[in-house]
Amino acid sequence: MPTARYKFVRDTSSMKGFLSSNRPSTDALSAVSIWASGATGRSHAVQIDEDDNLVVDLTWSETDHSAGADLENSCRRFGVGQSHVQR
């Protein structure tokens, strides 16, 4: 199962993010939780949880071809953006 580390921050171009009353890390954790529950074999492990950012190790099945698109959609829903981080 592949695992990758991602950093999540507020998407400054997102109206949903602008209107959110939550911390960026709270919205990011919501996005990751929904992503993880979207398919069997997905999981996440929080590495850093700060007000403005969240760093998480994401794991998914090798046969999960929608993992990337689902993560993008979940992030858009909560007004956060993500970027891959080298471990």
N, C-alpha and C positions, 0 to 999 in steps of 0.2 A: 504494500500500500504506500503510495507516495505521500510524503509530508513536506510542506513548505511553510516558511515563516512569512507572515504578512503584517504590515503596519497599517492601521486604520486611523484616519483623521477626518475632520469635518470637510466636506466638499463645499468649498466656498462659492461654487457656481450653482449650487442646488438651493432652490427655494424651500424645499422640505427641510434641509439642514438649517437654513437661515431662520425658519419659523420654529424650529425645535426648541423646547425649553429644557431639554436634557443636555448633560455633558456629552461631548463628542464620543467619549469612550463608552458611555451608556448606550448610545444609539448604535455604535459599532458592535457592542456585545449582543444587542438585540438582532442585528443583521447576521452576525455569525451564528447565533443560536438557531435562527430560522433556517439558515443555509444548512447547518448540521442535521437538522431534523428533516430535511428535504429528501434524503435518500439513505438507504442502508450503507453502512461502512464509513460514513462521514463523522468526524469528530473534531474537537478543538481543545487546545490547552493554552490558557492565558499565560504569557511570559511577562508582560509589563502592562500594568493598568494605571494610567495617569489621566488627569482630567482631559487633556487635549489629544491624547492618542492611546491606542491599544495595540499591543503586539501579541500576535497569536500564532501558534503552530496549528496548521490545518492539515488534516489527514483525510484521504478519500480513497475509494476503490479504484483500481486500474481500469475497471470497466465502466466507471462513472463518467460518461462523456459529456454530461451537462453540468459538471461541478463548476467550471469556470463561468459559464453563462448564468448559472443560478446565483453564484456569489456576486456577480455584477448587478443582477436584478435586485438582490436583497440589499446591497449597499445603496443603490439608487432609491429604494423604498424608504430608507432611513436617513438619506442625505449625508452619507459618508463615502469617502474614497479610500482605495486600498492600493498598496504598492508592495511588491515582493522585496523581502529583506534577506540578504545573505546571512547565513548562520556562522 
